[in-house]
Amino acid sequence: MKNFIFFVSIIIGYLLLTYLDKTYISTDSKIIDFLTKDYPSTVVQNYMESQKKWWWVSYVATLLLIGIKVLLVAFCLNFLKLFDLPHIDKIKFGDFVFLVLIAESIFIVAGFYKFINFHWINTDYTLEDIQTYYPMSLINIKEHMSTEKWLAYPLQLVNLFEVFYWVFLAWGVRELLEEKISYVKSFGLVALTYGIGLLFWVGVVCFFILNAQY
């Protein structure tokens, strides 16, 4: 029951962020300005009409993607059961799901940080700026780094909120093991489970981006 309550809370947070983005950040005027550079007006008009018709799709997609993400991260952490760890036999898959759900709130904070940045601070932005920006990440200093498109996603992932996420997962794993291991070992276990899964995911995303380019 607690997992369901936290999942609903997380989903409400993400849906609110989606609403704020569509209403105040990724506005119709920003989308039109972005598309008219490469497409004729009729194509842009048809696209905008389809967006109005299928407005609910982004909300449903958000619900599904967050649910899948939480389950995948919990699945990675579940591999801790392969290690000879104290009290590991007492931990259920639902415990990992609960831990990941709480940790996910870190990215909701990041989402509000992004909203505040574009709504009140950096108001002179384009749709491309929104797509490539991530709070406190290496992508924000892209003018000093490689401009290859396939590198954008990895650079977005290298951010302070992701570090907080790892630290929280490490703390949570240690708590689940009743503090029988050190923080350093717990962080290493997170790296061996979630870290490897994340590395595989980044590799898949970059592979598809490279194939789309060429």
KEZASE-657081 format. One record per residue: residue number from 1; residue in one letter; x, y, z of N, C-alpha, C in turn. Coordinates in nm, 3 decimals. Example, Ala and Ser with C-alpha at 12.3 -4.5 7.8 and 13.67 -1.06 7.14 Angstrom:
BEGIN
KOLDREN   pos   code      n_px      n_py      n_pz     ca_px     ca_py     ca_pz      c_px      c_py      c_pz
KOLDREN     1      a     1.319    -0.569     0.780     1.230    -0.450     0.780     1.320    -0.330     0.780
KOLDREN     2      s     1.285    -0.225     0.708     1.367    -0.106     0.714     1.290     0.003     0.787
***
This chain:
BEGIN
KOLDREN   pos   code      n_px      n_py      n_pz     ca_px     ca_py     ca_pz      c_px      c_py      c_pz
KOLDREN     1      m     0.083    -0.121     0.000     0.000     0.000     0.000     0.087     0.126     0.000
KOLDREN     2      k     0.198     0.123     0.079     0.285     0.240     0.086     0.351     0.268    -0.049
KOLDREN     3      n     0.382     0.160    -0.123     0.440     0.179    -0.256     0.342     0.249    -0.349
KOLDREN     4      f     0.216     0.210    -0.342     0.114     0.271    -0.428     0.097     0.418    -0.394
KOLDREN     5      i     0.094     0.451    -0.265     0.077     0.590    -0.223     0.193     0.676    -0.272
KOLDREN     6      f     0.316     0.625    -0.256     0.433     0.701    -0.302     0.436     0.710    -0.454
KOLDREN     7      f     0.392     0.604    -0.522     0.390     0.607    -0.669     0.292     0.714    -0.717
KOLDREN     8      v     0.174     0.720    -0.655     0.075     0.822    -0.693     0.131     0.961    -0.668
KOLDREN     9      s     0.201     0.978    -0.556     0.259     1.109    -0.523     0.363     1.150    -0.627
KOLDREN    10      i     0.448     1.055    -0.666     0.550     1.083    -0.766     0.487     1.117    -0.900
KOLDREN    11      i     0.385     1.041    -0.938     0.317     1.065    -1.066     0.252     1.203    -1.066
KOLDREN    12      i     0.188     1.240    -0.955     0.126     1.373    -0.946     0.232     1.482    -0.965
KOLDREN    13      g     0.349     1.462    -0.904     0.457     1.558    -0.920     0.501     1.572    -1.064
KOLDREN    14      y     0.517     1.459    -1.133     0.559     1.462    -1.274     0.451     1.518    -1.365
KOLDREN    15      l     0.326     1.485    -1.338     0.217     1.538    -1.419     0.206     1.690    -1.402
KOLDREN    16      l     0.229     1.736    -1.281     0.230     1.881    -1.257     0.342     1.948    -1.336
KOLDREN    17      l     0.459     1.885    -1.338     0.572     1.939    -1.414     0.540     1.941    -1.564
KOLDREN    18      t     0.475     1.836    -1.613     0.436     1.830    -1.754     0.338     1.943    -1.787
KOLDREN    19      y     0.242     1.966    -1.698     0.145     2.074    -1.718     0.214     2.210    -1.719
KOLDREN    20      l     0.302     2.234    -1.625     0.373     2.362    -1.616     0.459     2.384    -1.740
KOLDREN    21      d     0.522     2.277    -1.786     0.606     2.289    -1.906     0.524     2.326    -2.029
KOLDREN    22      k     0.414     2.255    -2.049     0.330     2.280    -2.167     0.261     2.416    -2.161
KOLDREN    23      t     0.228     2.461    -2.041     0.153     2.585    -2.026     0.241     2.709    -2.028
KOLDREN    24      y     0.360     2.700    -1.966     0.442     2.819    -1.947     0.579     2.814    -2.014
KOLDREN    25      i     0.630     2.696    -2.047     0.766     2.687    -2.102     0.765     2.647    -2.250
KOLDREN    26      s     0.722     2.526    -2.279     0.715     2.479    -2.419     0.582     2.522    -2.480
KOLDREN    27      t     0.565     2.651    -2.491     0.439     2.707    -2.541     0.425     2.687    -2.692
KOLDREN    28      d     0.304     2.709    -2.742     0.279     2.693    -2.886     0.369     2.786    -2.968
KOLDREN    29      s     0.388     2.907    -2.921     0.471     3.002    -2.996     0.616     2.956    -3.006
KOLDREN    30      k     0.668     2.896    -2.897     0.805     2.844    -2.899     0.818     2.727    -2.996
KOLDREN    31      i     0.717     2.640    -2.996     0.718     2.524    -3.086     0.710     2.569    -3.231
KOLDREN    32      i     0.623     2.665    -3.259     0.607     2.716    -3.395     0.736     2.783    -3.444
KOLDREN    33      d     0.797     2.864    -3.359     0.923     2.928    -3.395     1.031     2.826    -3.428
KOLDREN    34      f     1.033     2.717    -3.352     1.134     2.613    -3.372     1.110     2.536    -3.502
KOLDREN    35      l     0.983     2.503    -3.532     0.951     2.421    -3.648     0.956     2.497    -3.780
KOLDREN    36      t     0.918     2.624    -3.776     0.912     2.702    -3.901     1.049     2.722    -3.966
KOLDREN    37      k     1.156     2.697    -3.890     1.290     2.708    -3.947     1.319     2.596    -4.047
KOLDREN    38      d     1.252     2.481    -4.031     1.283     2.365    -4.114     1.163     2.311    -4.192
KOLDREN    39      y     1.042     2.353    -4.157     0.924     2.296    -4.220     0.830     2.405    -4.272
KOLDREN    40      p     0.754     2.375    -4.379     0.658     2.473    -4.431     0.543     2.494    -4.333
KOLDREN    41      s     0.473     2.603    -4.348     0.367     2.642    -4.254     0.255     2.539    -4.245
KOLDREN    42      t     0.224     2.473    -4.358     0.115     2.373    -4.355     0.151     2.255    -4.266
KOLDREN    43      v     0.277     2.212    -4.273     0.323     2.100    -4.189     0.319     2.140    -4.042
KOLDREN    44      v     0.363     2.261    -4.014     0.363     2.311    -3.877     0.221     2.320    -3.823
KOLDREN    45      q     0.129     2.370    -3.907    -0.010     2.384    -3.866    -0.073     2.248    -3.836
KOLDREN    46      n    -0.046     2.150    -3.923    -0.099     2.014    -3.901    -0.044     1.953    -3.773
KOLDREN    47      y     0.083     1.980    -3.748     0.146     1.928    -3.627     0.081     1.988    -3.502
KOLDREN    48      m     0.058     2.118    -3.504    -0.001     2.185    -3.389    -0.144     2.136    -3.365
KOLDREN    49      e    -0.217     2.112    -3.472    -0.353     2.061    -3.457    -0.353     1.920    -3.397
KOLDREN    50      s    -0.257     1.838    -3.440    -0.248     1.702    -3.385    -0.208     1.707    -3.238
KOLDREN    51      q    -0.125     1.804    -3.201    -0.085     1.820    -3.062    -0.204     1.853    -2.973
KOLDREN    52      k    -0.293     1.938    -3.025    -0.412     1.975    -2.949    -0.508     1.856    -2.936
KOLDREN    53      k    -0.512     1.774    -3.040    -0.602     1.659    -3.040    -0.553     1.550    -2.946
KOLDREN    54      w    -0.421     1.531    -2.945    -0.363     1.422    -2.866    -0.287     1.476    -2.744
KOLDREN    55      w    -0.336     1.582    -2.683    -0.268     1.645    -2.570    -0.246     1.550    -2.453
KOLDREN    56      w    -0.337     1.453    -2.437    -0.332     1.363    -2.322    -0.222     1.257    -2.333
KOLDREN    57      v    -0.168     1.238    -2.453    -0.069     1.132    -2.474     0.055     1.154    -2.387
KOLDREN    58      s     0.101     1.279    -2.378     0.222     1.308    -2.300     0.202     1.274    -2.152
KOLDREN    59      y     0.081     1.293    -2.102     0.052     1.263    -1.961     0.052     1.111    -1.938
KOLDREN    60      v    -0.009     1.038    -2.030    -0.010     0.892    -2.019     0.130     0.836    -2.033
KOLDREN    61      a     0.206     0.892    -2.128     0.344     0.847    -2.149     0.429     0.871    -2.025
KOLDREN    62      t     0.407     0.986    -1.959     0.479     1.016    -1.836     0.452     0.911    -1.729
KOLDREN    63      l     0.326     0.875    -1.712     0.287     0.773    -1.614     0.356     0.640    -1.643
KOLDREN    64      l     0.351     0.598    -1.770     0.410     0.469    -1.807     0.562     0.469    -1.793
KOLDREN    65      l     0.626     0.575    -1.840     0.772     0.581    -1.838     0.827     0.583    -1.696
KOLDREN    66      i     0.762     0.659    -1.607     0.808     0.665    -1.469     0.788     0.530    -1.401
KOLDREN    67      g     0.675     0.466    -1.427     0.652     0.333    -1.371     0.756     0.232    -1.417
KOLDREN    68      i     0.787     0.235    -1.546     0.888     0.143    -1.600     1.026     0.173    -1.542
KOLDREN    69      k     1.059     0.303    -1.532     1.190     0.341    -1.477     1.206     0.292    -1.335
KOLDREN    70      v     1.105     0.313    -1.251     1.112     0.271    -1.111     1.131     0.120    -1.100
KOLDREN    71      l     1.057     0.046    -1.180     1.068    -0.100    -1.176     1.205    -0.148    -1.225
KOLDREN    72      l     1.260    -0.081    -1.327     1.390    -0.121    -1.380     1.502    -0.094    -1.280
KOLDREN    73      v     1.497     0.021    -1.214     1.599     0.053    -1.114     1.589    -0.044    -0.997
KOLDREN    74      a     1.466    -0.073    -0.953     1.446    -0.169    -0.845     1.494    -0.308    -0.888
KOLDREN    75      f     1.472    -0.343    -1.014     1.518    -0.471    -1.068     1.671    -0.480    -1.063
KOLDREN    76      c     1.739    -0.370    -1.097     1.886    -0.367    -1.089     1.933    -0.386    -0.945
KOLDREN    77      l     1.869    -0.313    -0.852     1.908    -0.324    -0.711     1.880    -0.464    -0.656
KOLDREN    78      n     1.783    -0.531    -0.714     1.746    -0.665    -0.667     1.860    -0.765    -0.687
KOLDREN    79      f     1.955    -0.731    -0.776     2.071    -0.818    -0.798     2.164    -0.819    -0.676
KOLDREN    80      l     2.138    -0.732    -0.580     2.215    -0.736    -0.456     2.199    -0.870    -0.385
KOLDREN    81      k     2.091    -0.940    -0.415     2.067    -1.069    -0.353     2.167    -1.176    -0.397
KOLDREN    82      l     2.243    -1.145    -0.503     2.347    -1.237    -0.548     2.471    -1.228    -0.461
KOLDREN    83      f     2.480    -1.121    -0.382     2.597    -1.101    -0.297     2.571    -1.158    -0.157
KOLDREN    84      d     2.678    -1.195    -0.093     2.668    -1.248     0.043     2.666    -1.130     0.140
KOLDREN    85      l     2.546    -1.077     0.163     2.530    -0.958     0.245     2.444    -0.990     0.367
KOLDREN    86      p     2.470    -0.925     0.479     2.389    -0.949     0.599     2.244    -0.904     0.581
KOLDREN    87      h     2.152    -0.991     0.621     2.008    -0.962     0.619     1.951    -0.945     0.477
KOLDREN    88      i     2.028    -0.981     0.374     1.980    -0.963     0.237     1.858    -1.050     0.209
KOLDREN    89      d     1.849    -1.165     0.280     1.736    -1.256     0.258     1.605    -1.199     0.311
KOLDREN    90      k     1.613    -1.098     0.396     1.493    -1.036     0.452     1.435    -0.926     0.363
KOLDREN    91      i     1.514    -0.884     0.265     1.471    -0.772     0.180     1.388    -0.825     0.064
KOLDREN    92      k     1.273    -0.764     0.042     1.184    -0.803    -0.067     1.199    -0.703    -0.183
KOLDREN    93      f     1.151    -0.746    -0.299     1.155    -0.658    -0.416     1.078    -0.529    -0.390
KOLDREN    94      g     0.969    -0.540    -0.316     0.889    -0.422    -0.283     0.967    -0.320    -0.201
KOLDREN    95      d     1.063    -0.366    -0.122     1.146    -0.274    -0.044     1.234    -0.190    -0.136
KOLDREN    96      f     1.286    -0.254    -0.240     1.367    -0.180    -0.338     1.280    -0.080    -0.415
KOLDREN    97      v     1.158    -0.122    -0.448     1.066    -0.032    -0.518     1.037     0.090    -0.432
KOLDREN    98      f     1.014     0.069    -0.305     0.985     0.179    -0.212     1.103     0.275    -0.204
KOLDREN    99      l     1.224     0.220    -0.196     1.345     0.302    -0.191     1.359     0.387    -0.317
KOLDREN   100      v     1.337     0.325    -0.432     1.351     0.396    -0.560     1.244     0.504    -0.575
KOLDREN   101      l     1.124     0.478    -0.528     1.016     0.576    -0.535     1.051     0.702    -0.455
KOLDREN   102      i     1.105     0.682    -0.336     1.145     0.797    -0.254     1.258     0.873    -0.323
KOLDREN   103      a     1.356     0.799    -0.376     1.470     0.862    -0.443     1.427     0.940    -0.566
KOLDREN   104      e     1.320     0.897    -0.632     1.274     0.962    -0.754     1.231     1.106    -0.729
KOLDREN   105      s     1.194     1.138    -0.605     1.154     1.275    -0.572     1.267     1.375    -0.597
KOLDREN   106      i     1.391     1.326    -0.598     1.507     1.413    -0.626     1.494     1.471    -0.767
KOLDREN   107      f     1.450     1.390    -0.862     1.438     1.437    -1.000     1.317     1.529    -1.018
KOLDREN   108      i     1.217     1.516    -0.931     1.106     1.610    -0.935     1.154     1.748    -0.894
KOLDREN   109      v     1.240     1.751    -0.793     1.303     1.878    -0.751     1.381     1.938    -0.868
KOLDREN   110      a     1.454     1.852    -0.941     1.529     1.898    -1.058     1.436     1.957    -1.162
KOLDREN   111      g     1.318     1.895    -1.180     1.220     1.944    -1.276     1.169     2.083    -1.239
KOLDREN   112      f     1.142     2.105    -1.112     1.098     2.237    -1.068     1.211     2.340    -1.081
KOLDREN   113      y     1.333     2.297    -1.059     1.449     2.385    -1.079     1.455     2.431    -1.224
KOLDREN   114      k     1.431     2.337    -1.316     1.433     2.369    -1.458     1.320     2.466    -1.493
KOLDREN   115      f     1.202     2.443    -1.438     1.088     2.532    -1.462     1.118     2.673    -1.414
KOLDREN   116      i     1.171     2.685    -1.293     1.204     2.816    -1.237     1.308     2.887    -1.323
KOLDREN   117      n     1.405     2.810    -1.372     1.511     2.869    -1.454     1.456     2.935    -1.580
KOLDREN   118      f     1.368     2.864    -1.652     1.317     2.917    -1.778     1.199     3.013    -1.760
KOLDREN   119      h     1.125     2.998    -1.652     1.007     3.084    -1.633     1.042     3.219    -1.572
KOLDREN   120      w     1.145     3.223    -1.488     1.177     3.347    -1.418     1.319     3.398    -1.439
KOLDREN   121      i     1.412     3.311    -1.473     1.552     3.353    -1.481     1.597     3.367    -1.627
KOLDREN   122      n     1.610     3.257    -1.695     1.655     3.258    -1.834     1.533     3.258    -1.927
KOLDREN   123      t     1.467     3.373    -1.939     1.341     3.380    -2.014     1.360     3.393    -2.165
KOLDREN   124      d     1.480     3.427    -2.208     1.509     3.439    -2.351     1.568     3.308    -2.401
KOLDREN   125      y     1.480     3.211    -2.427     1.525     3.076    -2.462     1.452     3.026    -2.587
KOLDREN   126      t     1.505     2.920    -2.644     1.441     2.854    -2.759     1.401     2.713    -2.716
KOLDREN   127      l     1.326     2.648    -2.801     1.284     2.511    -2.771     1.405     2.418    -2.764
KOLDREN   128      e     1.506     2.445    -2.844     1.629     2.365    -2.841     1.699     2.379    -2.706
KOLDREN   129      d     1.696     2.499    -2.648     1.755     2.520    -2.516     1.686     2.434    -2.411
KOLDREN   130      i     1.554     2.424    -2.421     1.476     2.344    -2.326     1.512     2.197    -2.339
KOLDREN   131      q     1.524     2.151    -2.463     1.549     2.009    -2.488     1.688     1.965    -2.442
KOLDREN   132      t     1.784     2.054    -2.450     1.922     2.015    -2.416     1.961     2.050    -2.273
KOLDREN   133      y     1.882     2.133    -2.207     1.918     2.178    -2.072     1.882     2.074    -1.967
KOLDREN   134      y     1.971     2.058    -1.868     1.938     1.983    -1.748     2.007     2.052    -1.631
KOLDREN   135      p     1.936     2.074    -1.520     1.993     2.150    -1.408     2.125     2.093    -1.356
KOLDREN   136      m     2.222     2.182    -1.339     2.350     2.148    -1.278     2.418     2.029    -1.345
KOLDREN   137      s     2.417     2.029    -1.479     2.480     1.920    -1.553     2.587     1.972    -1.647
KOLDREN   138      l     2.667     1.880    -1.700     2.775     1.918    -1.792     2.721     1.971    -1.925
KOLDREN   139      i     2.597     1.934    -1.959     2.540     1.980    -2.086     2.525     2.131    -2.089
KOLDREN   140      n     2.518     2.194    -1.971     2.500     2.338    -1.964     2.626     2.416    -1.999
KOLDREN   141      i     2.740     2.346    -2.006     2.864     2.411    -2.049     2.909     2.351    -2.181
KOLDREN   142      k     2.809     2.317    -2.264     2.837     2.249    -2.391     2.922     2.331    -2.486
KOLDREN   143      e     2.924     2.465    -2.468     3.006     2.548    -2.556     3.155     2.521    -2.536
KOLDREN   144      h     3.189     2.460    -2.420     3.328     2.426    -2.392     3.357     2.279    -2.416
KOLDREN   145      m     3.255     2.204    -2.469     3.271     2.061    -2.486     3.228     2.022    -2.627
KOLDREN   146      s     3.233     1.892    -2.655     3.196     1.841    -2.787     3.049     1.872    -2.817
KOLDREN   147      t     3.020     1.905    -2.943     2.883     1.936    -2.984     2.815     1.816    -3.051
KOLDREN   148      e     2.878     1.698    -3.046     2.818     1.579    -3.104     2.683     1.550    -3.038
KOLDREN   149      k     2.580     1.525    -3.119     2.446     1.505    -3.066     2.437     1.382    -2.976
KOLDREN   150      w     2.513     1.278    -3.009     2.503     1.156    -2.930     2.560     1.173    -2.789
KOLDREN   151      l     2.638     1.279    -2.769     2.694     1.305    -2.637     2.600     1.383    -2.546
KOLDREN   152      a     2.494     1.438    -2.602     2.403     1.524    -2.524     2.343     1.448    -2.406
KOLDREN   153      y     2.294     1.328    -2.431     2.229     1.252    -2.323     2.325     1.216    -2.210
KOLDREN   154      p     2.445     1.161    -2.241     2.541     1.134    -2.132     2.579     1.259    -2.054
KOLDREN   155      l     2.593     1.371    -2.124     2.630     1.496    -2.055     2.517     1.544    -1.965
KOLDREN   156      q     2.392     1.519    -2.006     2.279     1.554    -1.920     2.277     1.469    -1.793
KOLDREN   157      l     2.317     1.342    -1.807     2.315     1.252    -1.693     2.422     1.284    -1.589
KOLDREN   158      v     2.528     1.349    -1.632     2.632     1.387    -1.537     2.590     1.519    -1.473
KOLDREN   159      n     2.512     1.505    -1.367     2.458     1.624    -1.300     2.454     1.602    -1.149
KOLDREN   160      l     2.438     1.711    -1.076     2.440     1.705    -0.930     2.323     1.627    -0.874
KOLDREN   161      f     2.207     1.632    -0.940     2.090     1.560    -0.892     2.108     1.409    -0.906
KOLDREN   162      e     2.177     1.367    -1.010     2.207     1.225    -1.027     2.301     1.178    -0.916
KOLDREN   163      v     2.394     1.263    -0.877     2.483     1.231    -0.765     2.403     1.214    -0.637
KOLDREN   164      f     2.309     1.308    -0.612     2.222     1.297    -0.494     2.142     1.165    -0.498
KOLDREN   165      y     2.098     1.128    -0.617     2.021     1.005    -0.636     2.103     0.883    -0.596
KOLDREN   166      w     2.228     0.879    -0.643     2.317     0.769    -0.608     2.342     0.763    -0.458
KOLDREN   167      v     2.367     0.879    -0.399     2.395     0.886    -0.255     2.273     0.837    -0.176
KOLDREN   168      f     2.154     0.878    -0.219     2.033     0.835    -0.148     2.012     0.685    -0.162
KOLDREN   169      l     2.034     0.631    -0.282     2.021     0.486    -0.301     2.120     0.411    -0.212
KOLDREN   170      a     2.243     0.462    -0.203     2.345     0.399    -0.119     2.303     0.402     0.028
KOLDREN   171      w     2.250     0.516     0.071     2.200     0.527     0.208     2.085     0.430     0.232
KOLDREN   172      g     1.994     0.421     0.135     1.879     0.333     0.148     1.919     0.186     0.155
KOLDREN   173      v     2.013     0.146     0.071     2.061     0.007     0.072     2.123    -0.025     0.207
KOLDREN   174      r     2.200     0.067     0.260     2.262     0.046     0.392     2.155     0.033     0.500
KOLDREN   175      e     2.050     0.113     0.490     1.942     0.104     0.587     1.869    -0.030     0.576
KOLDREN   176      l     1.846    -0.076     0.453     1.778    -0.204     0.433     1.860    -0.320     0.490
KOLDREN   177      l     1.992    -0.304     0.486     2.083    -0.406     0.540     2.111    -0.383     0.688
KOLDREN   178      e     2.028    -0.298     0.749     2.035    -0.270     0.893     2.173    -0.218     0.934
KOLDREN   179      e     2.231    -0.136     0.847     2.357    -0.067     0.875     2.472    -0.163     0.905
KOLDREN   180      k     2.469    -0.280     0.841     2.574    -0.379     0.863     2.692    -0.361     0.768
KOLDREN   181      i     2.682    -0.266     0.677     2.793    -0.239     0.585     2.823    -0.089     0.590
KOLDREN   182      s     2.940    -0.052     0.537     2.980     0.089     0.537     2.911     0.164     0.423
KOLDREN   183      y     2.912     0.298     0.432     2.857     0.379     0.324     2.934     0.358     0.194
KOLDREN   184      v     3.065     0.342     0.206     3.149     0.322     0.087     3.111     0.193     0.017
KOLDREN   185      k     3.096     0.085     0.094     3.058    -0.043     0.035     2.918    -0.036    -0.025
KOLDREN   186      s     2.828     0.033     0.044     2.692     0.047    -0.006     2.692     0.122    -0.139
KOLDREN   187      f     2.772     0.227    -0.148     2.782     0.304    -0.273     2.839     0.216    -0.384
KOLDREN   188      g     2.937     0.132    -0.349     2.994     0.040    -0.447     2.893    -0.061    -0.497
KOLDREN   189      l     2.805    -0.108    -0.407     2.701    -0.204    -0.447     2.600    -0.139    -0.541
KOLDREN   190      v     2.569    -0.012    -0.515     2.479     0.062    -0.604     2.543     0.075    -0.742
KOLDREN   191      a     2.674     0.101    -0.743     2.746     0.113    -0.871     2.746    -0.019    -0.947
KOLDREN   192      l     2.756    -0.131    -0.876     2.760    -0.263    -0.940     2.624    -0.309    -0.990
KOLDREN   193      t     2.518    -0.249    -0.942     2.383    -0.289    -0.982     2.318    -0.181    -1.068
KOLDREN   194      y     2.274    -0.074    -1.004     2.212     0.036    -1.077     2.311     0.101    -1.175
KOLDREN   195      g     2.436     0.116    -1.133     2.536     0.180    -1.218     2.558     0.107    -1.349
KOLDREN   196      i     2.570    -0.025    -1.341     2.589    -0.105    -1.463     2.464    -0.098    -1.551
KOLDREN   197      g     2.347    -0.103    -1.487     2.222    -0.093    -1.564     2.212     0.042    -1.634
KOLDREN   198      l     2.251     0.148    -1.565     2.247     0.282    -1.624     2.346     0.293    -1.739
KOLDREN   199      l     2.464     0.237    -1.721     2.566     0.239    -1.827     2.516     0.168    -1.952
KOLDREN   200      f     2.450     0.055    -1.932     2.393    -0.020    -2.046     2.286     0.063    -2.116
KOLDREN   201      w     2.200     0.129    -2.038     2.092     0.211    -2.094     2.150     0.327    -2.175
KOLDREN   202      v     2.251     0.394    -2.121     2.314     0.506    -2.191     2.374     0.458    -2.323
KOLDREN   203      g     2.437     0.341    -2.320     2.495     0.285    -2.442     2.390     0.259    -2.548
KOLDREN   204      v     2.273     0.208    -2.507     2.164     0.180    -2.601     2.112     0.310    -2.662
KOLDREN   205      v     2.091     0.412    -2.578     2.040     0.541    -2.625     2.138     0.604    -2.723
KOLDREN   206      c     2.266     0.605    -2.689     2.367     0.664    -2.777     2.376     0.588    -2.909
KOLDREN   207      f     2.361     0.456    -2.903     2.363     0.373    -3.024     2.251     0.413    -3.121
KOLDREN   208      f     2.130     0.431    -3.067     2.017     0.468    -3.151     2.032     0.610    -3.207
KOLDREN   209      i     2.089     0.700    -3.126     2.110     0.837    -3.173     2.210     0.837    -3.288
KOLDREN   210      l     2.318     0.760    -3.274     2.419     0.753    -3.380     2.362     0.694    -3.507
KOLDREN   211      n     2.277     0.591    -3.492     2.215     0.530    -3.610     2.118     0.624    -3.678
KOLDREN   212      a     2.050     0.706    -3.598     1.955     0.802    -3.655     2.029     0.911    -3.732
KOLDREN   213      q     2.151     0.945    -3.685     2.231     1.049    -3.751     2.283     1.001    -3.887
KOLDREN   214      y     2.319     0.874    -3.893     2.383     0.824    -4.014     2.295     0.723    -4.086
***
